[in-house]
Amino acid sequence: MSEDTTHFGFETVPESEKAGRVQGLFGSVASKYDIMNDAMSFGIHRIWKEAMMDWLAPRRGQRLLDVAGGTGDVSFKFIERAGEAEAVVCDITEPMLVEGRKRAEAEKLAASLDWVVGDAMALPFPDNSFDVYTISFGIRNVTRPQEALNEAFRVLKPGGRLMVLEFSQIPNELMQKVYDLYSFNIIPQMGRVIAGDADSYQYLVESIRNFPDQETFLGMLRKAGFENASYRNLSMGIAALHSGWKI
Ligand SMILES: C[S@@+](CC[C@H](N)C(=O)[O-])C[C@H]1O[C@@H](n2cnc3c(N)ncnc32)[C@H](O)[C@@H]1O
């Protein structure tokens, strides 16, 4: 019987290979990840993450699970906004967590954070254990995103909230063409110069084009069981925030 396949950028690969390739990629860029994020997006990813916090409105005492949390950006912002909160950063790539832990120590936030290696599709946490689940620029890399959403629903407490920040599709065709020119021509070159790795950033731009559009992804949230599901476009749809509640 032939194995199911999936996308790795514009390549088609057996499903069983994708997680290993994603891990290899983020493992190799981990130490340059933060600086590349600022360079590629001209710092705009920070504005998008602040918009995520504005909509999420973190509250004192909440327990966050930040999946595909990488170097911890979202968790840091969440804790700062909440005043006092706990966050677990879960990621499949250990070197990304190692970079994040260094940052947490430098920013004196280490006591509020836990770092756990784990897969979004099989989270190592019990049912009903978090108030908030976030995944930022992560779900696009997961082999079966619907399974990650199902897992998010499982680990959230009743009344808990999911928020996804991800690259999305620009509804305006002309703008999409301009953006494609930038992303396919410039970003891999920036990756080569800054991180010494054009291929990883070629994957990044290809994976963005493969990800479902806003409405399709909204349907996936609903399928996982989330209610009051909705989305907001950021920067004309270059990225989008999706929100849903476990009621
Ligand atoms: C682009 S980074 C995003 C990091 C961070 N959330 C941010 O917004 O800056 C994507 C992260 O997803 C992680 N990842 C990919 N597939 C995963 C999976 N199946 N389970 C958990 N983490 C995963 C990668 O290791 C990587 O750290």
The ligand as a MOL file (V3000), in Angstrom:
LIG
                    3D

  0  0  0     0  0            999 V3000
M  V30 BEGIN CTAB
M  V30 COUNTS 27 29 0 0 0
M  V30 BEGIN ATOM
M  V30 1 C 8.3930 29.7280 12.0360 0
M  V30 2 S 8.7190 28.9930 13.5940 0 CHG=1
M  V30 3 C 7.6320 29.9050 14.6570 0
M  V30 4 C 8.1830 30.1520 16.0260 0
M  V30 5 C 7.3720 31.1040 16.8980 0
M  V30 6 N 6.0570 30.5570 17.1910 0
M  V30 7 C 7.2450 32.4660 16.2920 0
M  V30 8 O 6.1300 32.8850 15.9910 0
M  V30 9 O 8.2600 33.1350 16.1250 0 CHG=-1
M  V30 10 C 7.9150 27.4530 13.4110 0
M  V30 11 C 8.1680 26.5000 14.5560 0
M  V30 12 O 7.2610 25.3980 14.4100 0
M  V30 13 C 7.9060 24.2640 14.9360 0
M  V30 14 N 7.1740 23.0600 14.5010 0
M  V30 15 C 7.0530 22.6040 13.2480 0
M  V30 16 N 6.3050 21.4890 13.2230 0
M  V30 17 C 5.9190 21.2360 14.4950 0
M  V30 18 C 5.1340 20.2440 15.1190 0
M  V30 19 N 4.5700 19.2580 14.4080 0
M  V30 20 N 4.9440 20.3030 16.4480 0
M  V30 21 C 5.5090 21.2940 17.1860 0
M  V30 22 N 6.2890 22.2670 16.6500 0
M  V30 23 C 6.4880 22.2540 15.3260 0
M  V30 24 C 9.3150 24.4040 14.3910 0
M  V30 25 O 10.2210 23.5890 15.0720 0
M  V30 26 C 9.5590 25.8970 14.5850 0
M  V30 27 O 10.1670 26.1690 15.8140 0
M  V30 END ATOM
M  V30 BEGIN BOND
M  V30 1 1 1 2
M  V30 2 1 2 3
M  V30 3 1 2 10
M  V30 4 1 3 4
M  V30 5 1 4 5
M  V30 6 1 5 6
M  V30 7 1 5 7
M  V30 8 2 7 8
M  V30 9 1 7 9
M  V30 10 1 10 11
M  V30 11 1 11 12
M  V30 12 1 11 26
M  V30 13 1 12 13
M  V30 14 1 13 14
M  V30 15 1 13 24
M  V30 16 1 14 15
M  V30 17 1 14 23
M  V30 18 2 15 16
M  V30 19 1 16 17
M  V30 20 1 17 18
M  V30 21 2 17 23
M  V30 22 1 18 19
M  V30 23 2 18 20
M  V30 24 1 20 21
M  V30 25 2 21 22
M  V30 26 1 22 23
M  V30 27 1 24 25
M  V30 28 1 24 26
M  V30 29 1 26 27
M  V30 END BOND
M  V30 END CTAB
M  END
